[in-house]
Amino acid sequence: MLRVTSNMMNSQLLLNLNRNARTMNDTQLQLASGRKINKPSDDPVGITYSLRYRAELSSNEQYTRNVDGALSWLDYNDTVLGQAGDVVQRLRELTVKASTGSNPQSALDSINEEVLQLKQQLVDVSNSKLNGKYIFNGEKYDTKPYDFAKGTDGSYDTSKPVTTDSGQIQYIVGEGVQMPINMTGNDVFGHTGDSDNLFSIINNISDALKKGDLTAITGQLDNIDTRVETILSARAEIGAKTNRVELMQDRLSDLNINLTDLQAKTEDADYEELIMKSKIQENIYNASLSVGAKIISTTLVDFIR
């Protein structure tokens, strides 16, 4: 038969007291931190899921920033194309006005003055920048695409052919999802040698206005209409891409909510349950101290009295 000594009783008492104190401390730590996983040993399986959710949330945040950047770029591209469209529309109005045949040369010269101003505006539009990047020069966004010199009259000399960079700027807007969000200047304003190259159209109209050549002026209307259609098609393409990116934005937002909810279920503490557990463990610990005080205080002297 096992003999239970005072030393054994004291050792067992201290062991139980420490265990109760540790349990109570763990519960109070969860209450104080608001988290039920404060160290891997709290839930080895749960910590694995927690780390996975954190990694996915971090990636999701980066995708969201990429989507926001892509939307800014697309919105600005649409704005600039709208400005280019306004220039072309006004150019067409002036071309129609000049081709009526009832204008004296002085009127044609006045129209030409406005055409030259439209050319200035078009060059400014073609060199548009967003956050320090030229939007119409592909991957060479740090280089001005339409770097025209100025002529003797102070206007841009747009007779020099320009070939913009054809590289695509790709935005990663999801897991394995890349989207080109830029348009090259040649796609918008025309390639070198194209009859509807916008800069060539303006130059031809200006030259015809100076000479009073109504046939040449009228002959540019079809080219203007073709370029208008090209710009409208470019805006439609940007609109389609914007819709897709907005759908990606909604998807990422939903995913962020789901991941955050899963992370909360894995990590966050249940305050109501913890408060009850803490009170019960506190009572148990106090009871252990009370019983322990009686056990430890008993000595051989107590029996002699």
Secondary structure, DSSP 8 states (H G I E B T S, - for coil): -----HHHHHHHHHHHHHHHHHHHHHHHHHHHHSBS-SSGGG-HHHHHHHHHHHHHHHHHHHHHHHHHHHHHHHHHHHHHHHHHHHHHHHHHHHHHHHTTS---HHHHHHHHHHHHHHHHHHHHHHT-EETTEETTSTT-TTS-S----B-TTSSB-TTS---------EEEEETTEEEE----HHHHH--TT-TT-HHHHHHHHHHHHHHT-HHHHHTTHHHHHHHHHHHHHHHHHHHHHHHHHHHHHHHHHHHHHHHHHHHHHHHB--HHHHHHHHHHHHHHHHHHHHHHHHHHH--HHHHH-
